[in-house]
Amino acid sequence: MKRSTMFISLIVFFMISNPFTIAHAYLDPGSGSMLLQLLLGGVTGVVVIVKLYWERVKSMFHRRDSTD
């Protein structure tokens, strides 16, 4: 009984503290293009960083020979 009362109280709290309102927003085609550029730039940056540090990353997972 106590658990269900706490659950209902939590739901009521979130409904009161976060009222649903209509958002008056507009996303033009330029916004989508900008988001796509951000995504592609981030992916390209990660690829360049991995390429620059590939030998270090590879040496972390490479088993060393006992003769070295």
C-alpha positions, 0 to 999 in steps of 0.5 A: 500500500505504501509503495503504490501511494509513493508511486502515485505521489511521484506521478502527480508531482511530475505532472504538476511540476512539468506542465505540458505546453504548446511549443511555438518552434519552427525548424527550417531546412537549414537547421536540418542541414546544420545538424547533419553537418555537426554529425558528419563533422563529429564522425570525421573527427573521431575517424581522424583521431583513431587514424592518428593514434592507431599504432598506440591503440593497436599496441595496447591490444597486441601481445608482446613477444618474450624475445623483445 
